[in-house]
């Protein structure tokens, strides 16, 4: 995911063009394989076993390899072999830019330093991002102190990021959570989490981007508005269900409300409302998290 964050930074600063970014990402993606694909390719697992683990990931926040080990689908030696080969097949965006003559090594080193400084990343966060451990960065970008109990809600965005990668698209970029008084939308799908302190969660954005998001999640070529609402509601329900399960493991109980939706309006804060812009290859949506019940106008 570092490539998405860093590439967007390079693009915004004018270090590369949009065409160079798309080409470099395409070349990078061509050389990367997912663990399930590698397991099938090596003859370690069947397609049915891989599909079963993917289905299990829809109801539990666990890595592919962890579940495979627990089910006996992979041995530890086989998993280590796959991880080694996966790492060897991964080509970073920076290396691709250098290999293709779009940037020199010296320039790459310079902009990496500028990126860390401009994004306010600590050494730990920067190292985690570059190594592919994005939870620390997602939690940093997703700090929402107005919600209270940061130890409770601090991992919400990290989990959301993992679920985007698992179920929708791994070419994503998150921007820092910001307090908003109101935000416009073409389509808003929302769900309340009910407990000692209720939480409002939602996905909002232009109808085209929301529809593509829903189509990818539902594994459909295209969707109409009704199907988009259903698919987005299901994604939000799966994500929030995993989050609530994580909370219950810490003896914090919350219940899921029924997903709802609105079209063409503005969402206005009634207490605290945060928006996290999510940039995807097909458009931009917002993850919304807040207290109380925002007003819809």
N, C-alpha and C positions, 0 to 999 in steps of 0.2 A: 504493500500500500504506500510505501515511501515514494515510489515512482509517481503516483497520482498527486500527492501533496507537493512534491518537489517540482514536478512538471508544470503544475498550475502556477507555481511561484515563478518559474522561468518564463512562462508565457506572459504573465501579468507584468513582469519587469522588462519585457522586450528582449530577453537573451536568446529566445528562439521564436520562430513563427508558429502559427497554428498548424500549418501543413507539416512542419518539422516535428512538432509534438505528436501529431497523429501517426506519422510514419515511424517515429522512434518507438511509440507505444505498440504499434502493430508488430514491429520487428522483435520487440521485447516479449510480447505475448506469444509470438510464434515459437519461442524457445522455452516456454514454461509449461509444465504439465502438473496436473493435480494428483494428489496422492492416490485416489481411487483408480484413476486411469493407469498410473504406474503399477499399482498392485495387480490389475487385470493383465497388463502388458507382460509382467514378469511371471504370470501364471500362479500368483499367490492367492488370488481371490477371484470369484466369479462375478459377473455383472450383477447377479441377483443379490449377492452378499454386499456389494458396494451400494446398491440401491437401498437395501435394508438399513445400512448404517446412515445413509443420507436421510431416510425417513425418521430414524431415531433422533437425528440432530434437530428435527423440527420440534421435538418435545423435551430435549435436554441440551443444556449448554455444555457440550463436551466436544473435544477434538476428535477428528476421524480416527487417528491412531489409537487414542485411548479406548474408544469403543471397540475397535477391532481387536485389541489385546484382550479386553474383558470378555468378548464373545468367543475368543479362541480362533478368530478368523486369520490372525497374523501372530507369528512368534515375535519376540523382542528382537531377535537377530534380523528377521525379515523387515520389521518396521525400521530399524536403524539403517538397513540397506536402502530402503525406499527413500528415507529422509535424506540420506547422503546423495542419492541420485537426483532427487528433487532439487536440492541446493545446487548441485553441479549444473543443472539445466536452467537455473534461474539467471537471467541476465538483467542487470540493473539498468534503469533508464540512463543514468550517467555514463555507464560503460558503452551503451548503445550510441549515445550522442558522440562520444569520442571515437568509437570505431567507425562511425559513418561520416566523420569529418565535420560534424556540426559544431563541435566545441573542442578546444584543446584541454589537455589534462590540467594545465595551469589555470585556465579559466574555470574549469569544473571545481577545482579546489577553492578558488576565490568565491564562487557563488554559493558553494556549500557553507562556507563560513558566514556569508551574508544572510543566507536563509536561516541558519540557526539564530543569528542575532536578531533579525527582523521579526521572527516568529516568537521570540522570547522563550526559546526552548532551553531547558537545563541540559547538562551533559547526559544525565540519566534518560531524559525524555528523547533526546536526539539519538542516543545509542539504541534505545528501544525501538524507535521508529525505523532506523536503518536496518536493524536486524529482523524486522518484520513483526516485532512484538508491539502492536499498536495500542494495547489497552492503556498503557501509561499516558500516551499522547491523547487518546480519545477522552480519558478521564480529565486530563488537563483542559482540553478544549470544551469539555462538557461540564465544567464547574458551574453550578447554579445555586449559589449560597442563599438566594432568596427563598428557596424551597425549605431550608432548614435541614438538619440531620444529614450533613454531607456524606457521612459514612453509610447512610442508607441509600441515597440516590446517586452517589458518586459514580457507580458503575453502570448507570442506565445507558449512557451514550456508548460506552465500550461494548456492551452487549448488543446494542442496536447496530453498531458497525460490523460486528461479527455476523449478525443475521443478514445484513445487506450483502456481505461477501458470500455467505452460504447460499442465499435464496434468490438474489436479484442480479448483482453485477459486482465484480471486484475492482472495476475502474471507477473509484469514487474519490471524492475529496470533501472533507468536512471543514466548515468554518467555525469559528469560536461562537459558543452560545452567547446570545445577547438578550437583554431585557427589552421587551417591546410593549407599547401601549395598545397597538393594533396592527394587524397584518391582513392584507387582502388575499383572496384565493378565488380560483375558478371552481376547485373541488376541495372539500375538507372532509376527511374521514377521521373520526375521533373515538376514543374509548376512555371511560373513567375507571380509575382504580380506587376502590372503596375500602377505607380502613380508619385507623385512628386519625390520620390526616389524609383526606381525599386528594387524588392526583388526577389532573386532566392531561391526556396525551392525544396527539393527533398528527396526521400527515396532511399537508396542504400544498397546493401548487397549481400551475396551469393544467388544463384538462389533457393536453397532448402528453406532457411529461408524466402526469399521474397515470394516464392510460398505458403508456409504455412500461412504466414501473409495474403496473398490475399484470400486463401481458407476460412480462419476464417471470414474475413470481408465479403466475398460474400456468406457465409453460404453454402459452397460447400465442398464435401469430398476431392477433389483434383482438381488441375488446371494445364493446360498446359501453356506454356509461353505467348501465346496470351491472355488467360483469366487472367493470373497473372498481365500483364501490364494493362489491362482494369480495374481490381479491385483495384490495387494500385493507378492508376490514379483517379479513382472515390473517393477513401478514401482521397487522397490529395486534390481533388477538394472540397469535403464536408468540410474537416478541414479548408482549406483556405477560403472557402466561409463563414464559421462561423466567422473566424478571421476578414475578411473584413467587415462583418456586424457589429461586435463589434467596428471596427474603424469608420464606418459611423455614429454610434451612438454618436461618439465624433467629428463629422464633419470632418473626415479625409477620403478622398475618394481614393480607389484603385480598379483596375479592375483585373479580373482573366484572365491569359493567357490560351492557350490550353495546356493540359498536353502532354508531350512527353517522350520518353525513349531512352536509349542506352544500349547495351549489351557488356560486356567484354571490359573494358577500365579503364582509370584513369581520374578523374575529377581534374583539376588544377585551382587554384584560379587565378582570373583576378583582384581581388581587395581585398575584405575581404570574407573569407569563414570559417564558423564554422561547426564542426561536433559534434553531440550529440549521443554517443553510446546508443542504446536501447537494453537491454538484455531481451529476452523473453524465455519462456520454450522450444521453438523449435529452438532457434538460436539467432543470433545477427544481427541487422540492424543499419543503421545510418540515423538520421535526419540531413539534410544539409540545412543550411540557409546562404545566402551571398548576397553581393552587386554585381552589374554588371553581366556579363555573364561568368561563369567559362568555361575554355576551356576543351573540351573532346578529349582525346588522346587514 
